[in-house]
Amino acid sequence: MKPAETHLAVGGQAVLEGVMMRSPHALAIAVRRPDGSVVLKDEPYESLADRYPLLKRPVLRGPLILIEAMVTGVKALTFSAQAALQEEETDEPPLGWGSIGLTLGGAFLLAFLFFGFLPHWLSAQAGRLAGTILTPADLSFHLIDGIIKTSFILLYIWGISFFPDIRRVFQYHGAEHKSICTFEAGQPLEVEYARRHPTAHPRCGTSFILVVLLVSIFIFAVFFPLFPGLTKTGLANNFLQVVIKVGLMFPIAAVSYEIIRWGGKHGDSLVARVLLWPGLATQRLTALEPDDSQLEVALEALKAVLVREKLPEAGAEPSLVTAAACAQCQN
């Protein structure tokens, strides 16, 4: 049976010198160490939706999947940092959750200010430059806000892509996509087959971000005019409006996830191609062409989740070198 016929949904994430793969019941992280060996950590995975089937329903599943992706993503990044940046016999202590919390808290604060508050404030200033007053009650306000946010995100991605370490993460991102495309095409999970596939994938997080931006323009344009008291001008009111926007991200994420899910199942549809095109185009910045060694790592993680899913397409068990590294890492 071909993998495409199993309808098994496999997703992933690039990490430092490696790839994390996740299937409905398994999670695996493969990381290449400085000495060239590959360390593998794989474990069973259970979503909250498996415990509470109500959460699998449309609208509810989108925010849940987003939150779970953030949690597993942080864990995967932490593991990869320890595996990729430490030599075999180092005595350095692992990263603590306090340090991780401070780092994430600072990142979320900067994201709130740079990608939330600043575009919102600049949208109001754009109205003043045009000789009018723009508030969140106006559709043009949200269109300008969306254009500014998109520009900031693209400039940010383009800028960090010049850092060698980030560029390697983007290459592993491409390796993740090529591996999943190979699996979905029903081909052997080998480098020579993975090499032939594109680095873009419709279910990528990059596509999700841009769909979120488009959906947010529509929801914000509908929501704020219903509450005129929330559309007043002023710095404090701008801050409050951005906080409300953050709260609205849950319904926005729900709608966006359903669009991505539908688009992934109807890739031949003209509507799906139009909706997903911005994200696929942006992946030219975030999912770069990997080398064979990076493909090997991505395929190792993919095979590990398929082994736990008991699919025959997984091929051989992890190598002795990888298995030994895995044992060391989980101790």
C-alpha positions in Angstrom: 0.0 0.0 0.0 1.3 3.4 -0.9 1.8 6.0 1.9 -0.6 8.3 0.1 -3.3 5.7 0.4 -3.0 5.5 4.2 -4.2 9.1 4.6 -1.7 9.4 7.5 -1.1 13.1 8.2 2.6 13.8 8.9 3.9 17.3 9.6 7.2 18.6 10.8 9.4 21.5 11.8 13.0 22.4 11.1 15.2 22.7 14.2 18.9 23.4 14.8 20.8 21.0 12.6 17.8 18.7 12.3 14.1 18.0 11.8 11.2 17.2 14.0 8.4 15.0 12.5 5.0 14.4 14.0 2.3 12.0 13.1 -1.1 11.4 14.9 0.5 9.0 17.4 4.3 9.6 17.2 6.9 12.3 17.4 10.6 12.1 16.4 13.5 14.5 16.3 16.7 13.8 14.4 19.7 16.0 14.8 23.2 15.9 13.3 25.9 16.3 15.9 29.2 18.1 15.3 31.0 14.8 14.9 28.7 13.8 12.0 26.5 11.3 13.8 22.8 11.6 14.0 21.0 11.6 17.3 17.4 10.5 17.3 14.7 10.9 19.9 11.3 9.3 19.2 8.4 8.8 21.4 4.6 8.2 21.3 2.4 11.2 20.9 -1.1 11.8 22.1 -3.1 14.9 21.2 -5.7 16.2 23.6 -8.2 15.7 20.7 -7.6 11.9 21.1 -8.7 12.2 24.8 -11.5 14.6 24.1 -13.0 13.9 20.6 -15.1 17.1 20.8 -11.8 19.0 20.1 -11.6 17.3 16.7 -14.5 19.2 15.3 -14.1 22.1 12.9 -13.4 25.5 14.6 -12.2 23.8 17.8 -9.4 21.8 16.2 -7.5 24.7 14.6 -6.5 26.6 17.8 -5.7 23.3 19.6 -3.4 22.2 16.8 -1.7 25.6 16.9 -1.1 25.4 20.6 0.2 21.8 20.5 2.5 22.7 17.6 3.9 25.6 19.7 4.5 23.3 22.7 6.1 20.5 20.7 8.1 23.0 18.7 9.7 24.5 21.8 10.5 21.0 23.1 12.1 20.1 19.7 14.1 23.3 19.6 15.4 22.7 23.1 16.4 19.1 22.4 18.1 20.1 19.1 20.1 22.9 20.8 21.4 20.5 23.4 22.2 17.8 20.8 23.6 20.0 18.0 25.7 22.4 20.1 27.2 20.1 22.7 30.0 17.7 22.1 29.7 14.1 23.2 31.5 14.5 26.5 30.6 18.0 27.5 29.7 18.6 31.1 27.6 21.7 30.4 24.1 21.7 32.0 21.1 21.4 29.7 19.0 24.5 29.0 16.7 25.2 31.9 13.0 25.9 31.6 13.5 29.3 33.3 15.9 30.4 30.6 13.6 29.1 27.9 10.6 30.9 29.5 12.5 34.2 29.6 13.6 33.8 26.0 10.1 33.0 24.8 8.6 35.7 26.8 11.0 38.3 25.3 10.3 36.9 21.8 6.5 37.2 22.3 6.8 40.7 23.6 8.9 41.8 20.6 6.5 40.1 18.3 3.6 41.9 19.9 5.3 45.3 19.6 6.8 44.9 16.2 4.2 42.8 14.3 1.1 43.9 16.3 1.3 47.4 17.9 3.6 49.1 15.4 1.6 48.2 12.2 -1.6 49.1 13.9 -0.2 52.5 15.0 1.3 53.1 11.5 -2.1 52.4 9.9 -3.6 55.3 11.9 -0.7 57.5 10.9 -1.3 56.6 7.2 -4.7 58.2 7.5 -3.3 61.4 8.9 -0.8 61.6 6.0 -3.8 61.3 3.6 -5.6 64.0 5.4 -8.3 61.8 7.0 -8.8 59.9 10.3 -8.6 56.2 10.0 -9.9 53.9 12.8 -10.5 50.2 13.1 -14.0 50.8 12.0 -12.7 51.4 8.4 -11.9 48.6 6.0 -9.0 50.6 4.6 -7.4 50.6 8.1 -7.2 46.9 8.2 -6.0 46.6 4.6 -3.2 49.0 5.3 -2.5 47.2 8.6 -2.3 43.8 6.7 0.0 45.2 4.1 2.4 46.6 6.7 2.4 43.4 8.7 3.1 41.3 5.6 5.9 43.6 4.6 7.4 43.5 8.1 7.2 39.6 8.1 8.8 39.3 4.7 11.5 41.7 5.4 12.2 40.0 8.7 12.5 36.5 7.0 14.6 37.9 4.2 16.9 39.7 6.7 17.5 36.7 9.0 18.1 34.4 6.0 21.6 36.0 5.7 22.7 34.5 9.0 24.4 31.2 8.3 22.8 29.3 11.1 19.3 30.5 10.1 20.0 29.6 6.5 20.8 26.0 7.6 17.5 25.9 9.5 15.7 27.0 6.3 17.6 24.2 4.4 16.4 21.7 6.9 12.9 23.1 6.4 13.3 22.3 2.7 14.5 18.8 3.7 11.4 18.3 5.8 9.1 19.2 3.0 10.9 17.0 0.4 10.7 14.0 2.8 7.0 14.5 3.4 6.4 14.9 -0.3 8.3 11.7 -1.0 6.1 9.8 1.6 2.9 11.3 0.2 3.9 10.3 -3.3 4.3 6.7 -2.3 8.0 6.5 -3.1 10.8 4.8 -1.2 12.1 7.0 1.7 15.6 7.4 0.2 17.6 10.5 -0.6 17.6 9.9 -4.4 13.8 10.1 -4.4 13.4 12.9 -1.9 15.9 15.0 -3.9 13.4 15.2 -6.8 10.6 16.9 -4.9 10.0 20.6 -4.4 10.9 22.4 -1.2 7.4 23.9 -0.9 4.4 22.2 0.7 0.8 23.5 1.0 0.4 22.6 4.7 3.5 24.5 5.7 3.4 26.9 8.7 4.6 29.7 6.3 1.4 29.3 4.3 -0.6 29.2 7.5 0.8 32.6 8.7 -0.1 34.3 5.4 -3.6 32.8 5.4 -4.0 34.1 9.0 -3.1 37.6 7.8 -5.7 37.4 5.1 -8.4 36.0 7.4 -7.6 38.5 10.1 -8.2 41.5 7.7 -11.7 40.1 7.1 -12.5 39.3 10.8 -11.2 42.6 12.1 -13.1 44.5 9.5 -16.3 42.8 10.6 -15.7 42.9 14.4 -14.6 46.4 15.2 -17.5 48.3 13.5 -19.9 46.3 15.7 -18.3 48.0 18.8 -17.8 51.7 18.0 -16.5 52.3 21.5 -13.4 50.2 20.7 -12.5 52.2 17.6 -11.5 55.5 19.3 -8.1 57.0 18.5 -5.2 57.6 20.9 -2.1 55.7 22.0 -3.9 53.9 24.9 -6.8 52.9 22.7 -4.4 51.6 20.0 -2.8 49.4 22.6 -6.2 48.1 23.8 -7.3 47.4 20.2 -4.1 45.4 19.6 -4.8 43.3 22.7 -8.3 42.6 21.4 -6.8 41.5 18.1 -4.6 39.1 20.0 -7.7 37.6 21.6 -9.3 37.3 18.2 -6.4 35.1 17.0 -8.2 32.0 18.3 -11.2 32.3 15.9 -8.8 33.5 13.2 -6.6 30.5 13.7 -9.7 28.2 13.6 -10.8 29.6 10.2 -7.3 29.7 8.8 -6.6 26.1 9.7 -9.8 24.9 7.9 -8.7 26.8 4.8 -5.3 25.2 4.9 -6.8 21.8 5.5 -9.2 22.2 2.7 -6.5 23.5 0.4 -4.3 20.6 1.1 -7.0 18.1 0.2 -8.1 20.0 -3.0 -4.7 21.1 -4.4 -6.0 20.9 -8.0 -8.8 23.3 -7.3 -8.3 26.8 -8.7 -9.7 28.4 -5.5 -7.2 26.4 -3.4 -4.3 27.4 -5.6 -5.2 31.1 -5.3 -5.6 30.9 -1.6 -2.4 29.0 -1.0 -0.2 30.7 -3.6 1.1 33.5 -1.3 2.3 31.0 1.2 3.9 28.7 -1.4 5.6 31.7 -2.9 6.9 32.9 0.5 8.4 29.4 1.1 11.0 30.3 -1.5 12.5 32.3 1.4 11.9 29.9 4.3 12.3 26.4 2.7 15.6 26.3 0.8 17.2 23.5 -1.2 18.9 21.1 1.2 22.0 18.9 0.7 21.9 15.2 0.9 23.2 15.0 4.5 20.2 17.2 5.5 17.8 15.0 3.6 19.2 12.0 5.4 18.4 13.6 8.8 14.8 14.5 7.7 14.2 11.0 6.4 15.5 9.5 9.6 13.0 11.4 11.6 10.2 10.5 9.2 11.0 6.8 9.3 11.0 6.9 13.1 7.4 8.1 13.3 6.3 5.7 10.6 7.8 2.8 12.6 5.8 3.9 15.6 2.7 4.1 13.4 3.5 0.5 12.2 3.6 1.4 8.6 5.7 -0.9 6.3 6.9 2.1 4.3 9.2 3.1 7.2 11.9 0.7 6.0 14.7 -0.4 8.2 14.9 0.4 11.9 17.3 3.3 12.9 21.0 2.4 12.5 23.1 1.3 15.5 24.9 4.6 15.6 21.7 6.5 15.7 20.1 4.2 18.2 23.1 4.5 20.5 22.9 8.2 20.3 19.2 8.1 21.0 19.8 6.1 24.2 22.4 8.6 25.4 20.1 11.5 24.7 17.1 10.2 26.5 19.0 9.2 29.7 
